[in-house]
């Protein structure tokens, strides 16, 4: 069996990491999720959620650049 690089796997990101990656705060993340403008989290347990790393990265990549 060929081993794959761990970077090729999808990771689950907890909210503080999502905030760090996006620069958004908790309220902004949940507001964007409610509007359908940010990936919805996946439920891990009854009281915890996480975001798929590939979906968060796709959202970041979709943001317009500030370059002029």
PENORLIN-V530824 format. One record per backbone hydrogen bond with DSSP energy under -1.0 kcal/mol. NH is the residue of the N-H (numbers start at 1). CO is the residue of the C=O. If there is no record, write none. Layout:
# PENORLIN-V530824
nh;co
NH;CO
NH;CO
This chain:
# PENORLIN-V530824
nh;co
8;5
9;6
13;51
17;14
18;14
19;15
20;16
21;17
22;18
23;19
29;25
30;26
31;27
32;28
33;29
34;30
35;31
36;33
37;32
42;50
44;48
45;48
50;42
51;13
53;11
56;52
57;53
58;54
59;55
60;56
61;57
62;58
63;60
